[in-house]
Amino acid sequence: MAMGRIHSWESMGLVDGPGIRTVIFLQGCRLRCRYCHNPDTWELCGGGTLESPEETVNRLMRFKPYYGADGGVTFSGGEPLLQKEFLTEALALCKSRGIHTCLDTAGCGDGDYGEILRYTDLVLMDIKHYTEEGYRKVTGMDFEASRRFLETVQQMNVPMWIRHVVVPGLTDGETHLEGLKTYIQSLKNVERVELLPYHVLGVHKYKALGIPYPLEGVEPMNPELLSDWQIRMNTI
Protein backbone atom coordinates (compact mmCIF):
# COMPACT_ATOMS: atom_id res chain seq x y z
CA MET A 1 0.00 0.00 0.00
CA ALA A 2 1.39 3.41 -1.04
CA MET A 3 1.54 6.11 1.59
CA GLY A 4 0.67 9.68 0.70
CA ARG A 5 2.25 12.83 2.04
CA ILE A 6 -0.55 15.30 2.65
CA HIS A 7 0.01 19.01 3.17
CA SER A 8 -3.48 19.95 4.39
CA TRP A 9 -7.25 19.51 4.05
CA GLU A 10 -10.10 21.90 3.32
CA SER A 11 -13.33 20.35 4.53
CA MET A 12 -15.96 22.57 2.87
CA GLY A 13 -14.47 23.79 -0.41
CA LEU A 14 -16.79 25.65 -2.78
CA VAL A 15 -14.50 26.69 -5.64
CA ASP A 16 -12.52 23.55 -6.58
CA GLY A 17 -15.09 21.66 -8.59
CA PRO A 18 -18.87 21.27 -8.45
CA GLY A 19 -20.87 21.34 -5.22
CA ILE A 20 -19.45 21.11 -1.72
CA ARG A 21 -16.07 19.42 -1.75
CA THR A 22 -13.30 18.22 0.49
CA VAL A 23 -10.02 19.46 -0.98
CA ILE A 24 -6.89 17.46 -0.17
CA PHE A 25 -3.61 19.24 -0.86
CA LEU A 26 -0.72 16.86 -1.55
CA GLN A 27 2.96 17.70 -1.10
CA GLY A 28 5.32 18.07 -4.02
CA CYS A 29 5.58 20.19 -7.18
CA ARG A 30 8.26 20.53 -9.85
CA LEU A 31 6.96 23.79 -11.26
CA ARG A 32 8.10 27.10 -9.86
CA CYS A 33 5.31 29.34 -11.07
CA ARG A 34 6.15 32.97 -10.57
CA TYR A 35 2.77 33.60 -8.92
CA CYS A 36 2.59 30.41 -6.82
CA HIS A 37 0.82 31.00 -3.52
CA ASN A 38 1.75 27.63 -1.97
CA PRO A 39 5.58 27.43 -1.93
CA ASP A 40 5.26 25.37 1.24
CA THR A 41 3.99 22.46 -0.93
CA TRP A 42 6.99 22.35 -3.29
CA GLU A 43 9.09 19.77 -1.47
CA LEU A 44 7.72 16.26 -1.86
CA CYS A 45 9.38 14.95 1.30
CA GLY A 46 9.28 18.16 3.32
CA GLY A 47 6.40 18.77 5.68
CA GLY A 48 2.96 17.29 5.60
CA THR A 49 1.68 14.11 7.22
CA LEU A 50 1.78 10.53 5.98
CA GLU A 51 -1.50 8.68 5.41
CA SER A 52 -2.54 5.49 3.69
CA PRO A 53 -5.26 5.66 1.01
CA GLU A 54 -7.59 3.79 3.38
CA GLU A 55 -7.03 6.34 6.15
CA THR A 56 -7.65 9.22 3.77
CA VAL A 57 -10.87 7.81 2.35
CA ASN A 58 -12.16 6.84 5.79
CA ARG A 59 -11.78 10.49 6.78
CA LEU A 60 -13.57 11.54 3.61
CA MET A 61 -16.55 9.34 4.44
CA ARG A 62 -17.31 11.58 7.44
CA PHE A 63 -18.03 14.42 5.01
CA LYS A 64 -19.99 12.41 2.45
CA PRO A 65 -23.43 13.44 3.80
CA TYR A 66 -22.60 17.06 2.89
CA TYR A 67 -21.67 16.35 -0.72
CA GLY A 68 -25.20 15.91 -2.02
CA ALA A 69 -25.66 15.14 -5.70
CA ASP A 70 -22.81 17.32 -6.99
CA GLY A 71 -20.03 17.44 -4.39
CA GLY A 72 -17.15 15.13 -3.59
CA VAL A 73 -13.39 15.18 -3.19
CA THR A 74 -10.77 17.20 -5.07
CA PHE A 75 -7.13 16.12 -4.93
CA SER A 76 -4.93 19.17 -5.33
CA GLY A 77 -1.43 20.28 -4.39
CA GLY A 78 1.33 20.96 -5.04
CA GLU A 79 1.01 18.59 -7.96
CA PRO A 80 -0.98 15.48 -7.00
CA LEU A 81 0.34 13.49 -9.98
CA LEU A 82 3.75 13.27 -8.26
CA GLN A 83 2.22 10.87 -5.74
CA LYS A 84 0.92 8.53 -8.42
CA GLU A 85 0.56 5.28 -6.45
CA PHE A 86 -1.17 6.87 -3.48
CA LEU A 87 -3.43 8.92 -5.74
CA THR A 88 -4.49 5.92 -7.82
CA GLU A 89 -5.38 3.85 -4.75
CA ALA A 90 -7.21 6.72 -3.07
CA LEU A 91 -9.23 7.54 -6.19
CA ALA A 92 -10.18 3.89 -6.68
CA LEU A 93 -11.39 3.67 -3.07
CA CYS A 94 -13.39 6.87 -3.47
CA LYS A 95 -15.15 5.50 -6.54
CA SER A 96 -15.90 2.21 -4.78
CA ARG A 97 -17.61 4.21 -2.02
CA GLY A 98 -19.63 6.46 -4.27
CA ILE A 99 -17.59 9.66 -3.88
CA HIS A 100 -17.30 11.96 -6.91
CA THR A 101 -13.62 12.51 -7.73
CA CYS A 102 -11.89 15.57 -9.10
CA LEU A 103 -8.22 16.15 -9.89
CA ASP A 104 -6.80 19.69 -9.70
CA THR A 105 -3.56 19.51 -11.67
CA ALA A 106 -1.10 21.17 -14.02
CA GLY A 107 -0.44 17.76 -15.59
CA CYS A 108 3.20 17.57 -14.53
CA GLY A 109 3.78 14.02 -13.35
CA ASP A 110 5.46 10.94 -14.81
CA GLY A 111 4.56 8.07 -17.09
CA ASP A 112 1.13 6.64 -17.81
CA TYR A 113 -1.95 8.28 -16.33
CA GLY A 114 -4.50 5.72 -17.44
CA GLU A 115 -5.21 4.21 -14.02
CA ILE A 116 -5.48 7.61 -12.35
CA LEU A 117 -7.89 8.95 -14.97
CA ARG A 118 -9.92 5.76 -14.92
CA TYR A 119 -11.09 6.77 -11.44
CA THR A 120 -11.32 10.52 -12.09
CA ASP A 121 -14.71 12.08 -12.82
CA LEU A 122 -13.45 15.59 -13.56
CA VAL A 123 -10.08 17.22 -14.26
CA LEU A 124 -9.48 20.83 -13.23
CA MET A 125 -6.69 21.55 -15.70
CA ASP A 126 -4.43 24.46 -14.82
CA ILE A 127 -3.19 25.88 -18.10
CA LYS A 128 -0.14 27.94 -17.14
CA HIS A 129 0.43 29.16 -20.69
CA TYR A 130 -0.30 27.90 -24.20
CA THR A 131 3.09 28.48 -25.84
CA GLU A 132 6.40 26.78 -25.10
CA GLU A 133 8.17 30.09 -24.47
CA GLY A 134 5.38 31.47 -22.29
CA TYR A 135 5.10 28.27 -20.29
CA ARG A 136 8.79 28.28 -19.48
CA LYS A 137 8.65 31.96 -18.53
CA VAL A 138 5.78 31.33 -16.08
CA THR A 139 6.88 27.98 -14.61
CA GLY A 140 10.60 27.58 -15.31
CA MET A 141 9.83 24.19 -16.85
CA ASP A 142 9.18 22.49 -20.19
CA PHE A 143 5.62 22.31 -21.61
CA GLU A 144 5.94 18.66 -22.71
CA ALA A 145 4.77 16.90 -19.53
CA SER A 146 1.60 18.98 -19.36
CA ARG A 147 0.95 18.40 -23.06
CA ARG A 148 1.23 14.61 -22.65
CA PHE A 149 -1.20 14.63 -19.74
CA LEU A 150 -3.71 16.72 -21.71
CA GLU A 151 -3.52 14.25 -24.59
CA THR A 152 -4.32 11.34 -22.27
CA VAL A 153 -7.25 13.18 -20.66
CA GLN A 154 -8.74 13.78 -24.10
CA GLN A 155 -8.12 10.21 -25.27
CA MET A 156 -9.95 8.90 -22.21
CA ASN A 157 -12.81 11.40 -22.61
CA VAL A 158 -12.55 12.74 -19.06
CA PRO A 159 -14.45 16.05 -18.68
CA MET A 160 -12.29 19.11 -18.04
CA TRP A 161 -12.64 22.51 -16.49
CA ILE A 162 -9.83 24.78 -17.67
CA ARG A 163 -8.25 27.23 -15.23
CA HIS A 164 -5.85 30.04 -16.06
CA VAL A 165 -4.30 32.59 -13.71
CA VAL A 166 -4.32 36.07 -15.24
CA VAL A 167 -1.31 38.08 -14.05
CA PRO A 168 -0.80 41.74 -15.00
CA GLY A 169 2.10 42.03 -17.41
CA LEU A 170 2.55 38.25 -17.66
CA THR A 171 -0.64 36.48 -18.75
CA ASP A 172 -3.07 39.31 -19.42
CA GLY A 173 -4.07 41.51 -22.34
CA GLU A 174 -6.28 41.02 -25.39
CA THR A 175 -3.62 39.29 -27.50
CA HIS A 176 -2.76 36.76 -24.80
CA LEU A 177 -6.35 35.95 -23.91
CA GLU A 178 -7.37 35.67 -27.56
CA GLY A 179 -4.53 33.17 -28.02
CA LEU A 180 -5.66 31.27 -24.93
CA LYS A 181 -9.20 31.09 -26.28
CA THR A 182 -7.94 29.69 -29.60
CA TYR A 183 -5.84 27.11 -27.76
CA ILE A 184 -8.76 25.97 -25.61
CA GLN A 185 -10.89 25.61 -28.74
CA SER A 186 -8.44 22.93 -29.89
CA LEU A 187 -9.11 20.78 -26.80
CA LYS A 188 -11.86 18.17 -26.38
CA ASN A 189 -14.25 17.70 -23.45
CA VAL A 190 -13.89 21.23 -22.01
CA GLU A 191 -17.03 21.99 -20.01
CA ARG A 192 -16.01 25.28 -18.42
CA VAL A 193 -13.25 27.90 -18.39
CA GLU A 194 -12.27 29.80 -15.25
CA LEU A 195 -10.05 32.88 -15.42
CA LEU A 196 -8.48 33.38 -12.00
CA PRO A 197 -7.32 36.93 -11.15
CA TYR A 198 -3.83 37.17 -9.72
CA HIS A 199 -3.70 37.72 -5.95
CA VAL A 200 -0.99 38.11 -3.32
CA LEU A 201 -2.48 36.03 -0.50
CA GLY A 202 0.53 33.70 -0.40
CA VAL A 203 3.31 36.31 -0.35
CA HIS A 204 3.74 36.01 3.42
CA LYS A 205 4.77 32.35 2.95
CA TYR A 206 7.79 33.39 0.90
CA LYS A 207 8.91 35.69 3.67
CA ALA A 208 8.44 32.94 6.26
CA LEU A 209 10.49 30.52 4.13
CA GLY A 210 13.16 33.08 3.31
CA ILE A 211 12.47 32.85 -0.45
CA PRO A 212 12.41 35.94 -2.72
CA TYR A 213 8.96 36.53 -4.21
CA PRO A 214 9.30 36.61 -8.04
CA LEU A 215 6.49 39.12 -8.64
CA GLU A 216 7.33 41.59 -5.91
CA GLY A 217 5.47 44.85 -6.58
CA VAL A 218 2.87 43.39 -8.97
CA GLU A 219 -0.55 44.51 -7.79
CA PRO A 220 -3.49 42.08 -7.50
CA MET A 221 -5.83 42.02 -10.47
CA ASN A 222 -9.32 43.44 -10.18
CA PRO A 223 -11.71 40.53 -10.96
CA GLU A 224 -14.10 42.94 -12.69
CA LEU A 225 -11.52 43.46 -15.42
CA LEU A 226 -11.98 39.79 -16.38
CA SER A 227 -15.78 39.66 -16.37
CA ASP A 228 -16.16 40.22 -20.13
CA TRP A 229 -13.40 37.73 -20.98
CA GLN A 230 -14.90 35.18 -18.57
CA ILE A 231 -18.10 35.25 -20.62
CA ARG A 232 -16.25 35.11 -23.92
CA MET A 233 -14.18 32.11 -22.82
CA ASN A 234 -17.29 30.16 -21.94
CA THR A 235 -19.02 30.77 -25.27
CA ILE A 236 -16.36 29.06 -27.38
Salt bridges, closest charged atoms under 4 A:
ASP16 OD1 - ARG163 NH1 3.05
ASP40 OD2 - HIS7 NE2 2.94
ASP40 OD1 - LYS205 NZ 3.60
GLU43 OE2 - ARG32 NH2 3.95
GLU51 OE2 - ARG59 NH1 2.36
GLU54 OE2 - ARG97 NH2 2.43
ASP104 OD2 - ARG163 NH1 3.40
ASP110 OD2 - ARG30 NH2 2.58
GLU115 OE2 - ARG118 NH1 3.33
ASP121 OD2 - LYS95 NZ 2.73
ASP126 OD2 - LYS128 NZ 2.65
GLU132 OE1 - ARG147 NH2 3.71
ASP142 OD2 - ARG136 NH2 3.60
GLU144 OE1 - ARG147 NH1 2.74
GLU174 OE1 - ARG232 NH1 3.79
GLU178 OE1 - ARG232 NH2 3.55
GLU194 OE1 - ARG163 NE 2.86
GLU194 OE2 - ARG192 NE 3.36
ASP228 OD2 - ARG232 NH1 3.20
